[in-house]
Amino acid sequence: MSSLSDNYFKVKEQIAEACRKAGRKPDSVVLIAVSKTHPVSAIEELFQLGHRDFGENRIKELCDKKATLNHWDIQWHLIGQLQTNKVKFLEPAFIVHSLDRLSLVEKLAQRFSNVRCLIEVNCSGEASKSGVAVEQFWDLVDKIAQKPQIQVLGLMTLAEHTNDEKRIRGAFATLRGLSEKLAGQKIFPTYANWLSMGMSHDFPWAIAEGATHVRIGTAIFGERLLPNTKAAENPT
Ligand SMILES: *Cc1c(COP(=O)(O)O)cnc(C)c1O
């Protein structure tokens, strides 16, 4: 077996283990393989193993890869910041995990009659983080609710990059709390209680806190050689 398939099955097993520990069904968590910066051949290899959910953080890279793999039955997830001037590249089949501001809500609603999104929340309160601030969350929800074109499936967050279990779990618990409240209010008819949280270094904690979707790159594909994330950090 290649190290890629080794890594993949190891991560799958760790997810199942975290589910067991949390008293959850092993198949209650969807693994999104974050393939950003990695070649299409790596995606193909996982696809051959039966994997179908892939995440990219830049729309351009996602579109390029999708064009190459057009005949493959892949569910693509856009997990990184989306600039409004790049909404034109988005396809309705993609699931956007990073809906975090009004300008993007309006742009998406203009362009699409149906677009599936998660609202990204900045649960750690770090100034540098993307995502709507917890204090502004309900305002944004009200605005999105006026645009039936936007089908909200759930919420997404990125935890702090730290080893402090309490802080990380606290952020995940905040997201779960918002999601439960939102579900209770029945604001979005499409709401599916998705909680997209957990990355390579913190996914077992995310699963313990109720993640339904984990976004894992490094633990599967190895370290990224190319810088990739910075370009998307100044949305307009
Ligand atoms: C890159 C990225 C991930 C995956 O991070 P790893 O630490 O490589 O697992 C998850 N979510 C988002 C939004 C990312 O940009």
The ligand as a Tripos MOL2 file, in Angstrom:
@<TRIPOS>MOLECULE
LIG
   15    15     1     0     0
SMALL
NO_CHARGES

@<TRIPOS>ATOM
      1 C1         -6.3760   23.4580    4.9360 C.3       1 LIG1
      2 C2         -7.6700   23.4500    5.6380 C.ar      1 LIG1
      3 C3         -8.0820   22.3290    6.3740 C.ar      1 LIG1
      4 C4         -7.2190   21.0910    6.5520 C.3       1 LIG1
      5 O1         -6.1440   21.3750    7.3990 O.3       1 LIG1
      6 P1         -5.1100   20.2210    7.8550 P.3       1 LIG1
      7 O2         -4.4940   20.7850    9.0740 O.co2     1 LIG1
      8 O3         -4.1480   20.0650    6.7350 O.co2     1 LIG1
      9 O4         -5.8950   19.0020    8.1140 O.co2     1 LIG1
     10 C5         -9.3290   22.3770    6.9680 C.ar      1 LIG1
     11 N1        -10.1320   23.4490    6.8640 N.ar      1 LIG1
     12 C6         -9.7750   24.5430    6.1660 C.ar      1 LIG1
     13 C7        -10.7120   25.7020    6.0820 C.3       1 LIG1
     14 C8         -8.5290   24.5810    5.5320 C.ar      1 LIG1
     15 O5         -8.1820   25.6850    4.8460 O.3       1 LIG1
@<TRIPOS>BOND
     1     1     2 1
     2     2     3 ar
     3     2    14 ar
     4     3     4 1
     5     3    10 ar
     6     4     5 1
     7     5     6 1
     8     6     7 2
     9     6     8 1
    10     6     9 1
    11    10    11 ar
    12    11    12 ar
    13    12    13 1
    14    12    14 ar
    15    14    15 1
@<TRIPOS>SUBSTRUCTURE
     1 LIG1         1 GROUP 0 **** ****
